[in-house]
Amino acid sequence: MAVTRKKLIEVALPLDAINAASRREKSIRHGHPSTLHLWWARRPLAAARAVIFAQMVDDPSSDPVRFTTKEAQERERERLFGILEELVKWENTSKRSVLEPARLEIQRSWERMCADNVDHPHAQELFRCDRLPAFHDPFAGGGALPLEAQRLGLEAHASDLNPVAVLINKAMIEIPPKFTGNPPCNPESRSATELVEREWGGAQGLAEDVRYYGKWMRDEARRRIGHLYPKIKVTPEMVRERPDLSSYEGRELTVIAWLWARTVRSPNPAFADVDVPLVSTWMLSTKKGKEAYVEPVIEGDSYRFGIRVGPPSDPTTVRRGTKSGGSHSPFVCLISGSPMPFEYVRTEARAGRMSSRLMAVVAQGDQARVYLPPTEREAALACTEAPWQPELQIAHWPGRTNVVEYGLTTFGDLFTPRQLVALTTLSDLLGEATNRIRRDAAAAGLPDDDRPLRDGGTGARAYAEAVAVYLG
Ligand SMILES: C[S@@+](CC[C@H](N)C(=O)[O-])C[C@H]1O[C@@H](n2cnc3c(N)ncnc32)[C@H](O)[C@@H]1O
């Protein structure tokens, strides 16, 4: 049995400082792993850093020879808290002057542990002062713990059942050290470096290439499919109907979302040819002072969608959309009010009679969202021809992948043609960017040895694959 001392985490933690730093992290937009890839159960880096430090560092009460009184132990604990409180701050994330004292404390506690276990039968293997213990998170998820373990100087390992989590962890802790200190290989940085000599520390060269080839992909995507995403002009006619738009009159706004409603044929025989919408709420924005909602305008056996701003006069009806009651209740026909039980909607959808209709356009205004009514042009743009569509079947997991019950059986069914065009274009561009990077990396002097990243390569091919992980 190994001899262990009581660790700081078993006695006390400066929780207020850790909580404040964890809260602040949520609003960080640059340089945080959360911007690398979405992960649904992300843990704050500050909390991960704090718990690893406090698990590695001895509590002063475990050293009664050095800290003889309770007061002396408390003073030492306060000193360790001081290190921890600085350590958890976002702005100190890679500050050497903050990380070094923390690493030193970890090393000191480790040396005590090695001394305590000098007679352990595997001491030579397990308790060597010159080798900190390795850290392994077998359920690493978003990777906060292994990343912070690596930052604190431990050899970090991560694994997970989910391949997305594995990719995130590779991108954070495995790939950057392979190319540490390498200069970027993109032609722009190389010609600039010829003019002014500069050092590329850590993963700076890799990061520079991610920025360069990322920009290349974005510019190229804009050139190839930008025509499918035109800006929307606020015309005098629009302002006449919506005086709240007056400050935007004549301006062209970037569209950030199109809101669609799925439709099925009305069950009412009098309107059997009309595709009526399945809408769980008409509210577009419920934020106080910024309320906006869709107003369906029924004209005989057809309807159109208008947009209203401000709080609705009948909030219950507006919040309900075309539902008959609460969020789990079935829909009703917008035109006739006839009930549409779930089974009716499913049968219609499976028979290929489910369609969709554009309900609203969301544009970027001046630090605000601008909700606009749909136009034929906006709807037509989304219905462009898709060159390819994924045919992979969606596994039916009742309660989770219910789309299958509505006839949406392949992944391709989940996207509009324009979304498929965008996804295909971006995947094509990723392949093209990888080839470019490989050529540029070879020209920059990396060995063009054809050894892939997964087999431990560090040449031009592996480097191109590494940059592509971040671009993808
Ligand atoms: C709560 S998350 C971990 C969060 C992580 N500590 C973080 O900071 O983001 C739990 C993870 O365990 C993974 N998981 C669940 N069962 C697993 C198994 N049998 N083997 C490996 N990983 C598993 C899940 O995919 C998920 O990513």
The ligand as a Tripos MOL2 file, in Angstrom:
@<TRIPOS>MOLECULE
LIG
   27    29     1     0     0
SMALL
NO_CHARGES

@<TRIPOS>ATOM
      1 C1        -19.9580   14.1560  -17.9890 C.3       1 LIG1
      2 S1        -19.0080   13.7800  -19.3850 S.3       1 LIG1
      3 C2        -17.3930   14.1680  -18.8980 C.3       1 LIG1
      4 C3        -17.1650   15.6180  -18.7890 C.3       1 LIG1
      5 C4        -15.7300   15.9730  -18.7820 C.3       1 LIG1
      6 N1        -15.1200   15.6470  -17.5180 N.3       1 LIG1
      7 C5        -15.5510   17.4460  -19.1320 C.2       1 LIG1
      8 O1        -14.8690   18.1530  -18.4210 O.co2     1 LIG1
      9 O2        -16.0500   17.8690  -20.1800 O.co2     1 LIG1
     10 C6        -18.9940   12.0220  -19.3590 C.3       1 LIG1
     11 C7        -18.2990   11.4180  -20.5810 C.3       1 LIG1
     12 O3        -18.2150   10.0240  -20.4020 O.3       1 LIG1
     13 C8        -18.2900    9.3940  -21.6810 C.3       1 LIG1
     14 N2        -18.6330    7.9620  -21.4790 N.ar      1 LIG1
     15 C9        -19.7960    7.4280  -21.0420 C.ar      1 LIG1
     16 N3        -19.6930    6.0800  -20.9580 N.ar      1 LIG1
     17 C10       -18.4350    5.7540  -21.3220 C.ar      1 LIG1
     18 C11       -17.7090    4.5380  -21.4160 C.ar      1 LIG1
     19 N4        -18.2820    3.3680  -21.1280 N.pl3     1 LIG1
     20 N5        -16.4140    4.5780  -21.7980 N.ar      1 LIG1
     21 C12       -15.8210    5.7480  -22.1000 C.ar      1 LIG1
     22 N6        -16.4610    6.9490  -22.0310 N.ar      1 LIG1
     23 C13       -17.7520    6.9470  -21.6510 C.ar      1 LIG1
     24 C14       -19.3060   10.2060  -22.4150 C.3       1 LIG1
     25 O4        -19.1570   10.0930  -23.8180 O.3       1 LIG1
     26 C15       -19.0270   11.6310  -21.8800 C.3       1 LIG1
     27 O5        -18.1740   12.3130  -22.7610 O.3       1 LIG1
@<TRIPOS>BOND
     1     1     2 1
     2     2     3 1
     3     2    10 1
     4     3     4 1
     5     4     5 1
     6     5     6 1
     7     5     7 1
     8     7     8 2
     9     7     9 1
    10    10    11 1
    11    11    12 1
    12    11    26 1
    13    12    13 1
    14    13    14 1
    15    13    24 1
    16    14    15 ar
    17    14    23 ar
    18    15    16 ar
    19    16    17 ar
    20    17    18 ar
    21    17    23 ar
    22    18    19 1
    23    18    20 ar
    24    20    21 ar
    25    21    22 ar
    26    22    23 ar
    27    24    25 1
    28    24    26 1
    29    26    27 1
@<TRIPOS>SUBSTRUCTURE
     1 LIG1         1 GROUP 0 **** ****
